[in-house]
């Protein structure tokens, strides 16, 4: 059973936790909107579809938002305890800081476990939905959006221009020009009308346009020889009323959530990723073997000679370079240089061929390991946040926010930096995924020790007294004029 003190500590922690999580989640969502905004424009998406896509994308940022929220909330809650002298009262009552941290450590550990299951079971499913939705939106043609006085080709197979668009919902038109797109061997057709009006058709897959007082210009070139085409007259048909139907099913029937992409490592769970990693490792080994064979075959004469001579006896030189004639020397040097230059070109091209495979393998490994490593980041951030909060003894949104942002930026820079190094193949991806935690964990232990020993880590007077002998060397003591 939780004691009254435990319930009070947890309640104090969850107040800022829920607020901070909401704010950070909103900030990350706004960042996603800013990046993806260009894909939404002009595609005729409903508000519900956009909100659903943002929700799918937002779920994947929980693994990054939660550790930062824990860091900031723990600094604020323990800072408030210190600012209101509640920590001092607890210590006076014989309650150690370790005892105060234990209930929240249990809560944060539970959050870390839930984050693992969330990242392993829920995020992959939403990643699949988000990626397929983004792909389908990118493939979707722009929605119908007519601008007066401009040629628009949004209607499939036609180019249209309306001089004026008026009336309810822009249904009334004036100065209409419609040109049917056709190849050289198809009939060409253009329609010109004084006025027109959009009418709601029975079938939503078609756009119905009623035209008044105009002409249809059409030729009959399809299937006719060149000499016949030269004699073929153009046809002009005058009409009082003409009803045209345009097939817009490609625009109306947008399968935004159809899952066309099913193969992606981000759609897999932790255990399923082992299969992908093994397959990528075998593919890379096979690729390296093929590249090695090609490079060796290019230098087969030298390699085969060295391979056959496996005895320990020294190799007898066939020629002495100094005894060769000058023109032969130049020819040999030129041939050697050309051979080395060709080999270097081959190695550079093979390196470019191998780099994407290495990068993909490292990406998969880092993604898999971060499913677990971010859970440990939550615990490390709590250790750092709770310790700093009890040392700083400042609550609210001032100093705690600045300290938390600085720590998170350091973590993020380390995280991204080692990730890029691992992608280039210069570091083990397993080490790159865990190194940020390995760097911050000793700092968290140090901060916890400082907090338990009531260290005056942020006491400015302490640092002034420490550097006072040094500052005396540069600052002269001034006596008061009255005593001179």
C-alpha positions as CSV (number, residue, x, y, z in Angstrom):
1,X,0.0,0.0,0.0
2,X,1.2,3.5,-0.8
3,X,1.7,5.7,2.1
4,X,0.4,9.3,2.3
5,X,3.9,10.6,1.5
6,X,4.3,8.4,-1.6
7,X,0.9,9.5,-2.9
8,X,1.8,13.1,-2.4
9,X,5.2,12.7,-4.2
10,X,3.6,10.9,-7.1
11,X,0.8,13.5,-7.3
12,X,3.3,16.4,-7.3
13,X,5.2,14.6,-10.1
14,X,2.3,13.9,-12.4
15,X,1.0,17.5,-12.4
16,X,3.9,18.9,-14.4
17,X,4.4,15.6,-16.2
18,X,1.1,15.6,-18.0
19,X,1.4,19.3,-18.8
20,X,5.0,19.0,-20.2
21,X,4.1,15.8,-22.1
22,X,1.2,17.6,-23.8
23,X,3.4,20.7,-24.7
24,X,6.3,18.6,-26.0
25,X,4.0,16.3,-28.0
26,X,2.4,19.4,-29.6
27,X,5.8,20.9,-30.4
28,X,7.0,17.7,-32.1
29,X,3.7,17.5,-34.0
30,X,4.1,21.1,-35.2
31,X,7.6,20.2,-36.4
32,X,6.1,17.3,-38.4
33,X,3.5,19.6,-39.9
34,X,6.2,22.1,-40.9
35,X,8.2,19.3,-42.6
36,X,5.2,17.6,-44.3
37,X,3.2,20.7,-45.1
38,X,4.1,20.7,-48.8
39,X,2.6,17.2,-49.3
40,X,-0.8,18.3,-47.9
41,X,-1.3,21.3,-50.1
42,X,-3.7,21.1,-53.0
43,X,-4.5,17.4,-52.5
44,X,-8.1,17.8,-51.4
45,X,-7.5,16.1,-48.0
46,X,-10.2,16.4,-45.4
47,X,-9.5,17.7,-41.9
48,X,-10.2,14.2,-40.5
49,X,-7.6,12.7,-42.9
50,X,-5.0,15.3,-42.0
51,X,-5.6,14.8,-38.2
52,X,-5.4,11.1,-38.6
53,X,-2.1,11.3,-40.4
54,X,-0.7,13.6,-37.8
55,X,-1.8,11.2,-35.1
56,X,0.0,8.3,-36.9
57,X,3.1,10.4,-37.2
58,X,2.9,11.7,-33.7
59,X,2.7,8.2,-32.1
60,X,6.3,7.5,-33.3
61,X,7.7,10.6,-31.4
62,X,6.5,9.3,-28.0
63,X,9.8,7.3,-27.6
64,X,11.6,10.7,-27.7
65,X,9.1,12.8,-25.9
66,X,8.7,10.6,-22.8
67,X,12.4,10.7,-21.7
68,X,12.5,14.5,-22.1
69,X,9.2,14.8,-20.2
70,X,10.6,12.6,-17.3
71,X,13.7,14.7,-17.1
72,X,11.9,18.1,-17.1
73,X,9.1,16.9,-14.7
74,X,11.5,15.4,-12.2
75,X,13.6,18.6,-12.1
76,X,10.5,20.7,-11.6
77,X,8.9,18.5,-9.0
78,X,12.0,18.0,-6.8
79,X,12.8,21.7,-7.4
80,X,9.5,22.6,-5.9
81,X,10.1,20.3,-3.0
82,X,13.3,22.2,-2.3
83,X,11.9,25.6,-3.0
84,X,9.0,25.0,-0.5
85,X,11.5,23.5,2.0
86,X,9.6,20.2,1.9
87,X,12.8,18.3,1.3
88,X,14.3,19.9,4.4
89,X,11.3,19.0,6.4
90,X,11.4,15.4,5.2
91,X,15.1,15.2,6.1
92,X,14.4,16.7,9.5
93,X,11.8,14.0,10.0
94,X,14.4,11.3,9.3
95,X,13.3,10.7,5.7
96,X,16.3,10.4,3.3
97,X,16.4,11.7,-0.3
98,X,16.6,8.1,-1.4
99,X,13.3,7.3,0.3
100,X,11.8,10.3,-1.4
101,X,13.0,9.2,-4.8
102,X,11.9,5.5,-4.5
103,X,8.2,5.9,-5.3
104,X,8.9,8.0,-8.4
105,X,11.7,5.6,-9.4
106,X,9.2,2.8,-9.3
107,X,6.8,4.9,-11.4
108,X,9.5,5.8,-13.9
109,X,10.6,2.2,-14.2
110,X,7.0,1.2,-14.9
111,X,6.9,3.9,-17.6
112,X,10.2,2.6,-19.1
113,X,8.7,-0.9,-19.3
114,X,5.5,0.4,-20.9
115,X,7.6,2.4,-23.4
116,X,9.4,-0.8,-24.5
117,X,6.1,-2.5,-25.2
118,X,4.7,0.6,-26.8
119,X,7.7,0.9,-29.1
120,X,7.8,-2.8,-29.8
121,X,4.1,-3.4,-30.5
122,X,2.3,-0.2,-31.2
123,X,4.7,2.2,-32.9
124,X,5.5,-0.3,-35.8
125,X,1.9,-0.5,-36.7
126,X,1.4,3.2,-36.7
127,X,4.7,3.6,-38.7
128,X,3.2,1.4,-41.4
129,X,0.0,3.4,-41.5
130,X,1.8,6.7,-41.6
131,X,4.3,5.7,-44.3
132,X,1.6,4.2,-46.5
133,X,-0.6,7.3,-46.0
134,X,2.2,9.6,-46.9
135,X,3.1,7.6,-50.0
136,X,-0.6,7.6,-51.2
137,X,-0.8,11.3,-50.6
138,X,2.3,11.9,-52.7
139,X,0.8,9.8,-55.5
140,X,-2.5,11.6,-55.3
141,X,-3.2,14.2,-58.0
142,X,-4.0,17.7,-56.9
143,X,-7.7,18.4,-56.1
144,X,-9.7,20.5,-58.5
145,X,-9.0,24.2,-57.8
146,X,-9.8,26.4,-60.7
147,X,-8.3,29.9,-60.9
148,X,-9.8,32.5,-63.2
149,X,-7.7,33.4,-66.2
150,X,-5.3,30.5,-65.9
151,X,-4.8,27.3,-67.9
152,X,-5.4,24.3,-65.6
153,X,-4.7,20.7,-66.4
154,X,-6.1,19.1,-63.2
155,X,-9.0,17.4,-65.1
156,X,-7.5,14.2,-66.4
157,X,-7.1,14.4,-70.2
158,X,-8.1,18.1,-70.6
159,X,-6.6,21.6,-70.4
160,X,-9.2,24.2,-69.4
161,X,-9.4,28.0,-68.8
162,X,-12.2,30.1,-67.3
163,X,-12.1,33.9,-67.6
164,X,-14.6,34.3,-64.7
165,X,-15.8,32.1,-61.9
166,X,-18.8,33.4,-60.0
167,X,-22.0,32.3,-58.3
168,X,-22.6,29.8,-55.5
169,X,-19.6,27.5,-54.9
170,X,-18.1,28.9,-58.1
171,X,-20.5,27.1,-60.4
172,X,-21.2,29.9,-62.9
173,X,-18.5,30.4,-65.6
174,X,-17.7,32.8,-68.4
175,X,-15.2,32.8,-71.2
176,X,-14.7,29.0,-71.3
177,X,-11.9,27.2,-73.3
178,X,-11.5,23.4,-73.1
179,X,-8.9,21.5,-75.0
180,X,-8.7,17.8,-75.1
181,X,-5.2,16.3,-74.8
182,X,-4.5,14.0,-77.7
183,X,-1.5,12.4,-79.4
184,X,-0.5,13.1,-83.0
185,X,-2.6,10.1,-84.2
186,X,-5.8,11.0,-82.3
187,X,-8.6,13.4,-83.1
188,X,-7.9,16.9,-81.8
189,X,-10.8,18.8,-80.1
190,X,-11.3,22.2,-78.6
191,X,-14.4,23.8,-77.2
192,X,-15.1,27.5,-76.8
193,X,-18.2,28.8,-75.0
194,X,-19.5,32.2,-73.8
195,X,-21.0,30.8,-70.5
196,X,-21.3,27.6,-68.6
197,X,-22.3,26.0,-65.3
198,X,-21.2,23.1,-63.2
199,X,-24.1,20.7,-62.4
200,X,-24.0,18.0,-59.8
201,X,-24.2,14.7,-61.7
202,X,-25.8,11.5,-60.5
203,X,-22.4,9.7,-60.6
204,X,-19.9,11.4,-58.4
205,X,-17.0,10.0,-60.5
206,X,-17.9,12.5,-63.3
207,X,-17.8,16.2,-63.5
208,X,-20.8,17.6,-65.5
209,X,-20.4,21.0,-67.3
210,X,-23.3,22.6,-69.2
211,X,-22.0,25.0,-71.9
212,X,-24.0,27.8,-73.7
213,X,-23.4,29.6,-77.0
214,X,-20.1,28.2,-78.3
215,X,-18.3,26.2,-80.9
216,X,-16.6,22.7,-81.0
217,X,-13.5,22.7,-83.2
218,X,-12.5,19.1,-84.2
219,X,-10.5,17.3,-86.8
220,X,-10.7,13.7,-88.0
221,X,-7.1,12.7,-88.3
222,X,-7.2,9.5,-86.4
223,X,-6.2,6.5,-88.5
224,X,-5.6,8.4,-91.7
225,X,-2.5,8.8,-93.9
226,X,-0.5,11.9,-94.1
227,X,-1.7,12.8,-97.6
228,X,-5.3,12.4,-96.5
229,X,-4.7,14.6,-93.5
230,X,-3.5,17.5,-95.6
231,X,-6.9,17.5,-97.5
232,X,-9.0,16.9,-94.4
233,X,-10.9,20.1,-93.4
234,X,-11.3,21.2,-89.8
235,X,-14.8,20.9,-88.4
236,X,-16.5,23.7,-86.5
237,X,-19.9,22.9,-84.8
238,X,-21.9,25.7,-83.3
239,X,-24.1,24.9,-80.4
240,X,-26.6,26.6,-78.1
241,X,-26.3,24.1,-75.3
242,X,-23.7,21.4,-74.8
243,X,-23.4,19.0,-71.9
244,X,-19.9,17.7,-71.3
245,X,-18.8,15.0,-68.8
246,X,-15.3,14.6,-67.5
247,X,-14.0,11.5,-65.7
248,X,-12.5,12.7,-62.3
249,X,-12.5,9.3,-60.6
250,X,-8.7,9.5,-60.2
251,X,-9.2,12.6,-58.1
252,X,-12.3,11.6,-56.2
253,X,-11.5,8.0,-55.3
254,X,-8.3,8.5,-53.4
255,X,-7.2,5.4,-51.5
256,X,-5.3,7.4,-48.9
257,X,-5.0,4.6,-46.4
258,X,-4.4,1.7,-48.8
259,X,-1.4,-0.2,-47.6
260,X,0.9,-0.6,-50.6
261,X,4.2,-0.6,-48.6
262,X,4.6,-3.7,-46.4
263,X,8.3,-4.3,-46.4
264,X,10.1,-1.9,-44.0
265,X,12.2,-2.6,-40.9
266,X,10.3,0.1,-39.0
267,X,7.2,-2.0,-39.3
268,X,8.7,-4.9,-37.3
269,X,9.0,-5.8,-33.6
270,X,12.2,-6.3,-31.7
271,X,12.3,-10.1,-32.3
272,X,11.2,-9.8,-36.0
273,X,14.2,-7.5,-36.5
274,X,16.6,-10.3,-35.8
275,X,15.6,-12.0,-39.0
276,X,16.0,-8.7,-41.0
277,X,19.5,-8.2,-39.4
278,X,20.6,-11.7,-40.2
279,X,19.4,-11.4,-43.8
280,X,21.2,-8.0,-44.2
281,X,24.4,-9.4,-42.7
282,X,24.4,-12.3,-45.1
283,X,23.6,-10.1,-48.1
284,X,26.5,-7.8,-47.1
285,X,28.8,-10.7,-46.7
286,X,27.8,-12.0,-50.1
287,X,28.2,-8.5,-51.6
288,X,31.7,-8.1,-50.1
289,X,32.7,-11.5,-51.4
290,X,31.6,-10.6,-54.9
291,X,33.4,-7.2,-54.8
292,X,36.5,-8.9,-53.5
293,X,36.4,-11.4,-56.4
294,X,36.0,-8.6,-58.9
295,X,38.9,-6.6,-57.5
296,X,41.1,-9.7,-57.3
297,X,40.3,-10.7,-60.8
298,X,41.4,-7.3,-62.0
299,X,44.9,-7.9,-60.5
300,X,44.8,-11.6,-61.1
301,X,48.3,-11.8,-62.7
302,X,50.0,-10.4,-59.6
303,X,47.8,-12.2,-57.1
304,X,48.0,-15.6,-58.8
305,X,51.8,-15.3,-58.9
306,X,52.0,-14.5,-55.2
307,X,49.5,-17.2,-54.3
308,X,51.4,-20.0,-56.1
309,X,54.7,-19.1,-54.5
310,X,53.7,-20.3,-51.0
311,X,57.2,-21.6,-50.1
312,X,59.3,-19.7,-47.6
313,X,62.1,-19.4,-50.2
314,X,62.7,-15.8,-51.4
315,X,61.2,-14.9,-54.7
316,X,63.8,-14.4,-57.4
317,X,63.5,-11.2,-59.3
318,X,63.0,-11.7,-63.0
319,X,64.4,-8.4,-64.0
320,X,66.5,-5.6,-62.6
321,X,64.9,-2.3,-63.2
322,X,68.3,-0.5,-63.6
323,X,69.2,-2.8,-66.5
324,X,66.1,-2.0,-68.6
325,X,66.3,0.6,-71.4
326,X,64.9,4.1,-70.8
327,X,62.0,3.7,-73.2
328,X,61.0,0.4,-71.6
329,X,61.3,2.0,-68.2
330,X,58.8,4.7,-69.2
331,X,56.5,2.1,-70.7
332,X,56.6,0.0,-67.5
333,X,56.0,3.0,-65.2
334,X,53.1,4.1,-67.4
335,X,51.5,0.6,-67.4
336,X,51.9,0.3,-63.6
337,X,50.4,3.8,-63.1
338,X,47.5,3.0,-65.4
339,X,46.9,-0.3,-63.6
340,X,46.9,1.3,-60.2
341,X,44.6,4.1,-61.4
342,X,42.1,1.6,-62.8
343,X,42.3,-0.3,-59.6
344,X,41.6,2.8,-57.6
345,X,38.6,3.7,-59.8
346,X,37.3,0.2,-59.3
347,X,37.7,0.4,-55.5
348,X,35.9,3.8,-55.4
349,X,33.0,2.5,-57.4
350,X,32.7,-0.7,-55.3
351,X,32.8,1.4,-52.1
352,X,29.9,3.4,-53.4
353,X,28.1,0.2,-54.1
354,X,28.8,-1.2,-50.7
355,X,28.0,1.9,-48.6
356,X,24.2,1.8,-48.9
357,X,24.1,-1.8,-47.8
358,X,26.3,-1.0,-44.8
359,X,24.2,2.0,-43.9
360,X,21.0,-0.1,-44.1
361,X,22.4,-2.8,-41.9
362,X,23.5,-0.2,-39.3
363,X,20.1,1.6,-39.5
364,X,18.2,-1.6,-38.7
365,X,20.5,-2.5,-35.8
366,X,20.3,1.0,-34.2
367,X,16.5,1.0,-34.6
368,X,16.2,-2.3,-32.9
369,X,18.5,-1.4,-30.0
370,X,16.8,1.9,-29.4
371,X,13.6,0.0,-28.7
372,X,15.3,-1.0,-25.4
373,X,17.9,1.8,-25.0
374,X,15.2,4.6,-24.8
375,X,13.6,2.8,-21.9
376,X,16.9,3.0,-20.0
377,X,17.2,6.6,-21.0
378,X,14.0,7.3,-19.0
379,X,15.5,5.9,-15.8
380,X,18.8,7.8,-16.4
381,X,17.0,11.1,-17.1
382,X,15.0,10.6,-13.8
383,X,18.2,10.1,-11.9
384,X,19.7,13.3,-13.4
385,X,16.5,15.3,-13.1
386,X,15.6,14.4,-9.5
387,X,19.2,15.0,-8.3
388,X,19.5,18.4,-10.1
389,X,16.0,19.4,-8.9
390,X,17.0,18.7,-5.2
391,X,20.3,20.6,-5.7
392,X,18.9,23.6,-7.6
393,X,15.8,23.9,-5.4
394,X,14.0,25.9,-8.0
395,X,10.5,25.0,-9.3
396,X,8.4,26.4,-12.1
397,X,9.3,26.9,-15.7
398,X,12.5,28.9,-15.3
399,X,15.8,27.4,-14.4
400,X,14.5,23.8,-14.6
401,X,13.5,24.2,-18.2
402,X,16.9,25.7,-19.2
403,X,18.8,22.9,-17.4
404,X,16.6,20.2,-18.9
405,X,16.9,21.6,-22.5
406,X,20.7,21.8,-22.2
407,X,20.9,18.2,-21.0
408,X,18.5,17.0,-23.7
409,X,20.4,18.9,-26.4
410,X,23.7,17.3,-25.3
411,X,22.0,13.9,-25.4
412,X,20.4,14.5,-28.8
413,X,23.7,15.7,-30.3
414,X,25.6,12.7,-28.9
415,X,22.8,10.4,-30.2
416,X,22.7,11.8,-33.7
417,X,26.5,12.2,-33.9
418,X,27.2,8.5,-33.1
419,X,24.3,7.5,-35.3
420,X,25.9,9.2,-38.3
421,X,29.3,7.7,-37.5
422,X,27.7,4.2,-37.3
423,X,25.9,4.8,-40.6
424,X,29.2,5.4,-42.3
425,X,30.5,2.1,-41.0
426,X,33.1,3.6,-38.7
427,X,31.5,2.4,-35.5
428,X,29.6,-0.6,-34.3
429,X,25.8,0.2,-34.5
430,X,25.3,-1.6,-31.2
431,X,27.8,0.7,-29.5
432,X,26.3,3.8,-31.2
433,X,22.8,2.9,-29.9
434,X,24.0,2.5,-26.3
435,X,26.8,5.0,-26.1
436,X,24.6,8.0,-25.2
437,X,23.3,6.1,-22.2
438,X,26.7,4.9,-21.3
439,X,28.0,8.5,-21.2
440,X,25.0,10.0,-19.3
441,X,24.8,7.2,-16.7
442,X,28.0,8.1,-14.8
443,X,26.7,11.7,-14.8
444,X,23.4,10.5,-13.3
445,X,25.2,8.5,-10.7
446,X,27.4,11.6,-9.9
447,X,24.4,13.9,-9.6
448,X,22.6,11.4,-7.3
449,X,25.7,11.2,-5.1
450,X,25.9,15.0,-4.9
451,X,22.3,15.2,-4.1
452,X,22.5,12.6,-1.3
453,X,25.5,14.4,0.2
454,X,23.8,17.8,0.1
455,X,26.4,19.2,-2.3
456,X,26.3,22.9,-3.0
457,X,26.9,22.3,-6.7
458,X,25.2,25.5,-7.9
459,X,26.2,27.7,-5.0
460,X,27.8,30.8,-6.6
461,X,29.4,31.9,-3.3
462,X,31.3,28.6,-3.1
463,X,32.8,29.1,-6.5
464,X,33.7,32.7,-5.7
465,X,35.6,31.7,-2.6
466,X,37.3,29.0,-4.5
467,X,38.6,31.3,-7.2
468,X,39.2,34.2,-4.8
469,X,43.0,33.7,-4.6
470,X,43.1,33.8,-8.4
471,X,41.0,36.9,-8.8
472,X,43.2,38.8,-6.3
473,X,46.0,38.6,-8.7
474,X,44.1,40.7,-11.2
475,X,42.0,43.0,-9.0
476,X,43.6,45.5,-6.6
477,X,42.1,46.2,-3.2
478,X,41.0,49.8,-3.0
479,X,41.0,51.5,0.4
480,X,38.3,53.9,1.3
481,X,39.4,57.5,0.7
482,X,38.2,58.5,4.2
483,X,40.9,56.3,5.7
484,X,43.7,57.5,3.5
